[in-house]
């Protein structure tokens, strides 16, 4: 059994054509404005009196009838305009077979459009018994329904449909003295059925996070470690087959940072061969491993084991923004160890680097030479660590 709702296309077209003609008749004074009369016996009587007033002034009123039976249209008074709808024939456009998502407020629907549009046809009958009436009817229709143009929906929305004049014929009743001219119109490429619902309830996303790989994010290659979540601004599109449908833009550094946490991050101050505020990771300087003042910066060297410095500044669960400048590198690699990445991250290309991370435990940020890449020789400058608030 189909879950697709019934189409209202024919009703929309008929009522919209009716409304543009009705407004033109009211504007030119040939029909009372029915919206001013309540749907009661008194309102009906007042409407008929308004028609008699128009007849007294202009000589005749022009009533308008939409699609319906002859009984619904009453006695065939002259003059009158009657809308008779025809049928649907294949249109010129095909539907998009891809799903699209419709916002339902708390959720989304997944839908597919019909496979082909249709052209809808209708006739407008102008019924009169004098040449004067016929000319006025022709002029009114020319104003109300464009020969080629767009008709607004009757419900007051901004939607429109395309309508064009096709041809003409007449079915005069000579014995009764009735002149009946019929104008045929085509409404091109509309839908005679509603979009098919593929999934009626798709939960909206409330949160999305990305875990970017450090080496991939900063060096364009796949690495071994992950850092903290990056902020994503996104438009939720739903969930189909377990896959999230999202469009968005990665937004870096949209957060608020706290004060500087590193002491002497620019390595301007030194005491006894050690940068102030920093602890030696390797115990003491010696010929095979040491750090020294690079004026400015900190020069690292190791030919065996490792040489490094650290500051214990991280608190479990807190988020941090780290930046540093690997100013120059003669050989080896700089290894970075932080309490949020289970393995050290190595850098062998000079440049300014930034990392955001969440501290997995209380601990230090450590810069050291790489054990596997001796000899190591490089200069580090402008280290900064701030909490993400």
N, C-alpha and C positions, 0 to 999 in steps of 0.2 A: 504494500500500500504506500502511495506517495505521501511524503511529508511536506511537499511543496504547496504553498498556499495558492489559491485561485488568482488569476490575473485580473486586474482592474483597468487594463489598457483601453478596452473598448468604452467603458464607462467614462474614463478620463477624457478621451477624445470627444465623445458625444457631448459631454457637459461643457467642455472647454469651448467647442464651436458654438454651442447654444449660448454660452455666457457672452462671448464677444458680439454676437448678433443682438442679444437682448439689450446690452448696454448701448449699442448704436441706436436701436429703436427708441429706447428711453431718452437718449440724448437729443434725438430729432423730434421728440414729442409725439411719437406714434404708438407708444405703449406705456402704461403706468409702470412705475418701479415696484415690482412685486415684493421687494425686500422691505417695503414700508408698510405692508399689510400683514397683520397676524394671520396665522393659519387657523382661523375660526369662522363660524358662520357670519359673524359681523364683519370680519376682515374680508371674506369672500364677497359679501354684498357691497362693501365699500369699493373693492377692486372693480366690480362690474359697473358701479356708478362712475368711477374714474374713466373707464372705457367710453361710457356714454358721453362724458364731458369732452373727451378727445374727438369723438365723432361729431359732436355739435360744433366744435371749433374748426376742425380740419376736413370734415366731410366723411372721414373714415378712420378707423384704427387698424393697426396691423398686429395680429396675434401671432405668436411664435410657438411651435410645437416641436418637441424632440422626438426621438425614436420611440415608438409605441404602437399599440393597436388602434384601429379606427374608432373603437368604442372610447378609448382613453382620450382621443383627440376631439370627441364631441361632434356636433353638427358642423358641416364644412362651410364655415363662414368665409366670406370674401371681403378683403384680401387677407392672406395669411402666408407665413413661411413655415415650411415643414422640413425637418432633417430626417432623412432615411439612411440608415447605415447599410453598407454592402457587405464585403467579405474580406478575409485576409488572403494575400498571395505572397509567395516567397520574395524576400527582399534581396538587397545586393551585398549585405555584409554578413560575415561569419562571427560567431561568438568566440571569446577567449577560453580555451579549454583549461587554462591554469586557474587554480584556486585563488580567490582573494578573500580578505578578512574584513568583516563588518563589525564595527564597534557597537556592542550592545549595552554599554554602561559598565556592568560588573564583569563582563566576559566578552568574548568574540565569537562570531559565527564564521565558518568556512563555507564559501559558496562558489558555484560555477555558473556562468551565464549560459543561456540556451545556445544551441549550435548555429542558429541562423536567425537573422531579423526577418520581419514580414512587412509588407506594404498594406495599409488599410485604406479602403475606399468607402466614400459616402456620397450621397446626392442631397442637394439642397433644392427644394421645390419652391418656386415663387408663384403663388396662385392669385390671380386677379381677374377682374372682368371689365376693366377699362384700360386704355393705353396709358392714361395718367398714372394709375396705380402701378402698372407694369414698370414704367420708367422710374418711379420712386423706389420700388422694390429692387430694381437693378442697381440703382445708385447706393442704396443702403448696404447691399451685399458687397459691392465693390469696396466700400469703406470698412466693413466689418471683417471680411475674410480676404486676406491678400491673395492676389493671383499667384504669388510665389513668395513665401516668407514664413515666419515663425509665429505660432499661436501660443500664448501663455496658458499655463495650467489654470483651471477654474478655481483651484483651492487657494490662490494667493501666493503660492510659492514662486521661486525664481526660475522654475523649470519651464521649458518650452518644447514644442515639437514642430517639425517642418511640414508644411502643407503647400500643395501646388494645385492650380486649376488644370483639369485635364480636357474636358470637352463639354458639349451642350447638346441637349435634345429637348423636344417639347411633346406634351401629351394633352393638347387642348381638347376640351369637351365642347364642340361647336353647338350641339343641341342645347346645352345648359348655358352657353355664353361664357364659358370659363377658359381663361388663358392660363396655361400651366407650363412654365419654363423650368427645366431641370438642369442644374449645373453640377458636374461631377468633379470631385476632388480626391487627391491621393495624399495620404500621410505616409511618408517614406521611412523605412528602416526603424520600425518600433518592435517591441517585444510582445508577443501574444501569450507569453507565460512568464512566470517569475523565475528568478534565479534558483537553481537547485541547491538545497542545503546539504552539504557534505558532513558537517559536524556542527551541531546546534549549540554546544557549550565548550568553549576553549578558555581555560583559566588565564587571567592576566598575570604577567610577571610583576612581582613587587620589588625584586632586588636582583641585581646581576653583578658578578665580580669576575675579574680576570686574574689568573696567576701567570704572569709572563715569565719566561725563562730568561735568566740574567744574560747569558751569552747571546741568546737569540735577540733579545731586546736591545742590547747595547753594542753588539758586534755583528749582528746579522747572521749568526750561525746558531745551530742547536748546541746547547750546553748541558750541564748536568744538574743544575740547581734552579730552584724557584725562589722568588721573593714575595713581598707582600702584595695584597690585592691593589690593582690600579683602578682609579675612578672611571666609570663609564657613564656618559649621558646617552640615553637610548630611548627609542620608541618601541614599546612592546607590540608584537604582531601576533602572538599566540603560540600554540604548541601543536604540531602535527606529527604523528608517528613517533613521539618521544623526542623530536628535535625542536629546539627553540627557534622561533622566527623573530629575529631582532635586527633593527637597523640602528646604528648609533655611531658616536665618535669618541675615541679614546681621548680623555682630557687629562694631561699631566700637569702637576703642580698647581692645582686649583685649591689647595688646602692652605691653612694658616700655620705658620711655623713659630715655634717658641724661640727663646734666646739661645745663643751659642753655648754648646756644652763642652767642646774641646778647649783645653787650656793651651795656649801657645800653638794654635793650629797652623800658623804661618812659619813656625820654627825660627822666630826672630831672637829668642832668648835661649842661651846654652850655659850649662854649668858642668865643668869637668867632663866635657866630651859627650854630654847627654842633653837633649832638648828639654827645657823646663816643662814640667807638667806631664811628661811622658816617662814610662818605665821601659827599661831595656828588656826585650823578650829573650835575649840570649845570655843574660847574666852580666857579662862585661865585654868591653871591646878588646879585640886582639888582632893580630896580623891577618888571620884567615877570615875574620868576620867582624864587622864594625859598622857604626853609623857616625857621620861627621857633618859639621856645618858646611853647607854648600854655598852659603852666602849669595842669594837666599835659598832656603830649602834644606832638606835633609838628604844627604848622600848615603845610600845603602851599598854595602859590599860584602860578598861572601864567596869564598872559594871552597869551603867545606861547611857542612851543617847549615844553619840559618842565622841571619841577623835581622832583628825586628824591634819595633816599638809598639806600645799599646797604652790605652787609657781605659780604665774600668768605669764606664759611664751608663751602661744600658740597664734598664729595669724590665723585668718580665712583663710581657703583654703590652708594652708601650711601643708606639710607632715612631720611626725616625727617618729623617732625610739626611743622607750622607753624600758629600761631594769631596773630590780631591783631584789634584792635577799631577798626573805622571808626566813631569816636565821633560825628562829625557831618559833614554834607556840605551846603554852601551851593550849589555848582554843580559841573558837570563829573563826572569819574569818577576813582577810584583805579585805577591800573594796577599789577598785580603781575607781576613777571618772575622766574622761578626756572629753574635748569638742569635741568629735567625736563619743562617745557612749552614747546613750540617757539614759541608765540605768547603774548603777554601776556594775562592775565585781567583784565577790568574789573569794578569794583564801583561801583554808583551808589545803593545803599541802605545806610544806616547799620546796623551790627550787628557781632556777634562771629563771625568766620569761622575755620574750620580746614581745612587741606589736608594730606594725606599724599602724599609723592612720593618717587621714586627719582631721584637726581641723574644726569642723562645725561652730565655732564662736570663738571670742577672749575669752580666759579663762584660768583656772588653771588646773594643774595636782594635784589631791588630793589623799592622802593616809589616810584612816580612819578606825576605827573599825566598825564592822557591828552592826547596831541598833537591828537587829532581833536575834543576836547570843550572847548577853551578858551572862556571862562575857567574855571579849576578852583580850587576853594577847599574844603578839608576838613581835619579833624583826625584824626590817627592816634594810637592809644594801645596800650600793653601788647602789644608784639610779642614773640613767643617762638618759638624754634626748638630742637628737641631731636632727637637721633638715635634712631631706632627700633632697639632692640637685638635 
